[in-house]
Amino acid sequence: MAVPEKADIAIAGGGLSGALIAYRLRLTRPEVTVALVEQGPSLGGNHTWSFHASDVSAATYKWLSNLVRHKWPRQAVIFPKFHRVLETSYCSITSSRLHDIVAPLVDEGLALNADIAEVAPDRIRLRDGAVIKANAVIDARGARTSDRLVLGFQKFVGQELEFVAPHGLDAPVIMDASVPQEDGYRFLYVLPFTERIALVEDTRYADGAALDREALRRGISDYCAVRGWKISKVIREEDGVLPIALAGDIDAFLDEGVEGVAPAGMRAALFHPLTGYSLPDAAGLAERIADQDDLSGPALARFAVRHAASVWRNRSFYRLLSRMLFSAAAPDQRYKVLQRFYGLPRSLIERFYAGQTHFGDQARILAGKPPVPVSRALGCLGEEKYLNRALAARATTQAQGG
Ligand SMILES: Cc1cc2nc3c(=O)[nH]c(=O)nc-3n(C[C@H](O)[C@H](O)[C@H](O)COP(=O)(O)OP(=O)(O)OC[C@H]3O[C@@H](n4cnc5c(N)ncnc54)[C@H](O)[C@@H]3O)c2cc1C
């Protein structure tokens, strides 16, 4: 595949965010030429990205819907104390669908198997020396590590499984936390694609990022056995270690990016602080970028940095909850925080996942006796204090050679 030589906008990384930005630009700004540069052989890698329909506005859903591979009218959660069905639609986009739809639209602007060595405000340089010149460059190369963010982790292995007989589910089980609690908050996640095929994930909200694939695979097969689902085939497997935001200095984080280049997706810390999910944010940013009058490099970079900083600042309440989940609750008791949350009204839960809780919601979420020790919950209150403590602890560990 030939590498494009120039474009109005060059996007580094053809994952979720980069591909959605390219897609939205092609849909609404066909006069703007786009280069989309991805190191893998296809857009989006090997993912199933899900979201609650209520995470995005009706207008956003309209343009995303073409990418949606599966949609269910409801979803369920299961906790030791109760089982609840929520009449909130749940949707999944698959990376293969994303590729099949976006790749032809980007057409000659698409560069696959293209390993980026460097991004700069006016170009992307590949490791083989090729250069793509652009008026504006967007960095959507996925998550990067930084000392400026204090994170917990949502780790999982998911297997798309075919069963010998129908599994009997007609709606996703977003969390089944009735399973033994291990390595933090543990739950199983099940998306029933057809009557005999489902994606089953074993997920842990854990302090460390290490992924024990074998343990998670065992968790999946044990769960299927308990539910009486006999596996005939493992169709596909995916895994992830998603960041859960506890605290951070967003300005310092964004300053670590390349000046004059617009950060996008996980690279801009655009993810839900308590789930690590980024699809609604990625769609929102794609829309906003395509709506900009001025798509010159400096303007786009300024806009993207301001947008990322403002989204982060607006989510301090979610980071407080993340800190309570990770720092106040003992690992095997973390499920109680979610169990209590899922007893709240559906509209509040929907606003929570959409990142739109208002003051009344926040008061309601925190009201009553917390499911964690009060003294430890109080210790989580100040983000700056928490951040400084975490940075100091990290510096001590590093000084000790840890
Ligand atoms: C397995 C998995 C499942 C997930 N499920 C969900 C979900 O259900 N819902 C949800 O909202 N979120 C989900 N997430 C979280 C988050 O939405 C995803 O991580 C999402 O893919 C992040 O989008 P992104 O564009 O920022 O990064 P990515 O999708 O990771 O895209 C970055 C892209 O940049 C490319 N790249 C990186 N470096 C280079 C380089 N040097 N040269 C060229 N290309 C490069 C990568 O190959 C990649 O394609 C999931 C994450 C994982 C890992």
The ligand as an SDF file (V2000), in Angstrom:
LIG
                    3D

 53 58  0  0  0  0  0  0  0  0999 V2000
   -9.5080   -5.3220   24.5050 C   0  0  0  0  0  0  0  0  0  0  0  0
  -10.0920   -3.9750   24.8350 C   0  0  0  0  0  0  0  0  0  0  0  0
  -11.4630   -3.8190   24.9100 C   0  0  0  0  0  0  0  0  0  0  0  0
  -12.0080   -2.5660   25.2050 C   0  0  0  0  0  0  0  0  0  0  0  0
  -13.3380   -2.4410   25.2820 N   0  0  0  0  0  0  0  0  0  0  0  0
  -13.8730   -1.2180   25.4110 C   0  0  0  0  0  0  0  0  0  0  0  0
  -15.2610   -1.0480   25.3460 C   0  0  0  0  0  0  0  0  0  0  0  0
  -16.0140   -2.0310   25.2770 O   0  0  0  0  0  0  0  0  0  0  0  0
  -15.7800    0.2080   25.3790 N   0  0  0  0  0  0  0  0  0  0  0  0
  -14.9650    1.2940   25.4780 C   0  0  0  0  0  0  0  0  0  0  0  0
  -15.4580    2.4380   25.4520 O   0  0  0  0  0  0  0  0  0  0  0  0
  -13.6500    1.1470   25.6430 N   0  0  0  0  0  0  0  0  0  0  0  0
  -13.0790   -0.0750   25.5950 C   0  0  0  0  0  0  0  0  0  0  0  0
  -11.7460   -0.2130   25.6840 N   0  0  0  0  0  0  0  0  0  0  0  0
  -10.9560    0.9350   26.1260 C   0  0  0  0  0  0  0  0  0  0  0  0
  -10.6350    1.9610   25.0330 C   0  0  0  0  0  0  0  0  0  0  0  0
  -11.8130    2.4340   24.4570 O   0  0  0  0  0  0  0  0  0  0  0  0
   -9.7810    1.3430   23.9700 C   0  0  0  0  0  0  0  0  0  0  0  0
   -8.5300    1.1060   24.5450 O   0  0  0  0  0  0  0  0  0  0  0  0
   -9.6360    2.1940   22.7190 C   0  0  0  0  0  0  0  0  0  0  0  0
   -9.1760    1.3580   21.7060 O   0  0  0  0  0  0  0  0  0  0  0  0
   -8.7450    3.3930   22.8890 C   0  0  0  0  0  0  0  0  0  0  0  0
   -8.7640    4.1400   21.6960 O   0  0  0  0  0  0  0  0  0  0  0  0
   -7.5130    4.9440   21.1750 P   0  0  0  0  0  0  0  0  0  0  0  0
   -7.8010    5.2930   19.7820 O   0  0  0  0  0  0  0  0  0  0  0  0
   -7.1440    6.0040   22.1260 O   0  0  0  0  0  0  0  0  0  0  0  0
   -6.3170    3.8930   21.2130 O   0  0  0  0  0  0  0  0  0  0  0  0
   -6.1760    2.5710   20.3600 P   0  0  0  0  0  0  0  0  0  0  0  0
   -7.4840    2.0520   19.9310 O   0  0  0  0  0  0  0  0  0  0  0  0
   -5.2710    1.6870   21.1320 O   0  0  0  0  0  0  0  0  0  0  0  0
   -5.4560    3.0710   19.0410 O   0  0  0  0  0  0  0  0  0  0  0  0
   -4.1250    3.4450   18.9760 C   0  0  0  0  0  0  0  0  0  0  0  0
   -3.6290    3.0060   17.6230 C   0  0  0  0  0  0  0  0  0  0  0  0
   -2.3640    3.5840   17.3680 O   0  0  0  0  0  0  0  0  0  0  0  0
   -1.5650    2.6290   16.7300 C   0  0  0  0  0  0  0  0  0  0  0  0
   -0.1600    2.9670   16.9840 N   0  0  0  0  0  0  0  0  0  0  0  0
    0.4630    3.0670   18.1930 C   0  0  0  0  0  0  0  0  0  0  0  0
    1.7610    3.3620   18.0070 N   0  0  0  0  0  0  0  0  0  0  0  0
    1.9550    3.4560   16.6550 C   0  0  0  0  0  0  0  0  0  0  0  0
    3.0840    3.7010   15.8480 C   0  0  0  0  0  0  0  0  0  0  0  0
    4.2930    3.9300   16.3650 N   0  0  0  0  0  0  0  0  0  0  0  0
    2.9190    3.6920   14.4980 N   0  0  0  0  0  0  0  0  0  0  0  0
    1.7010    3.4910   13.9410 C   0  0  0  0  0  0  0  0  0  0  0  0
    0.5940    3.2310   14.6750 N   0  0  0  0  0  0  0  0  0  0  0  0
    0.7250    3.2100   16.0060 C   0  0  0  0  0  0  0  0  0  0  0  0
   -1.9580    1.2980   17.3830 C   0  0  0  0  0  0  0  0  0  0  0  0
   -1.6080    0.1900   16.5830 O   0  0  0  0  0  0  0  0  0  0  0  0
   -3.4550    1.4860   17.5450 C   0  0  0  0  0  0  0  0  0  0  0  0
   -4.1860    0.9700   16.4580 O   0  0  0  0  0  0  0  0  0  0  0  0
  -11.1640   -1.4570   25.4410 C   0  0  0  0  0  0  0  0  0  0  0  0
   -9.7870   -1.6430   25.3800 C   0  0  0  0  0  0  0  0  0  0  0  0
   -9.2530   -2.8750   25.1020 C   0  0  0  0  0  0  0  0  0  0  0  0
   -7.7500   -3.0250   25.0770 C   0  0  0  0  0  0  0  0  0  0  0  0
  1  2  1  0
  2  3  1  0
  2 52  2  0
  3  4  2  0
  4  5  1  0
  4 50  1  0
  5  6  2  0
  6  7  1  0
  6 13  1  0
  7  8  2  0
  7  9  1  0
  9 10  1  0
 10 11  2  0
 10 12  1  0
 12 13  2  0
 13 14  1  0
 14 15  1  0
 14 50  1  0
 15 16  1  0
 16 17  1  0
 16 18  1  0
 18 19  1  0
 18 20  1  0
 20 21  1  0
 20 22  1  0
 22 23  1  0
 23 24  1  0
 24 25  2  0
 24 26  1  0
 24 27  1  0
 27 28  1  0
 28 29  2  0
 28 30  1  0
 28 31  1  0
 31 32  1  0
 32 33  1  0
 33 34  1  0
 33 48  1  0
 34 35  1  0
 35 36  1  0
 35 46  1  0
 36 37  1  0
 36 45  1  0
 37 38  2  0
 38 39  1  0
 39 40  1  0
 39 45  2  0
 40 41  1  0
 40 42  2  0
 42 43  1  0
 43 44  2  0
 44 45  1  0
 46 47  1  0
 46 48  1  0
 48 49  1  0
 50 51  2  0
 51 52  1  0
 52 53  1  0
M  END
$$$$
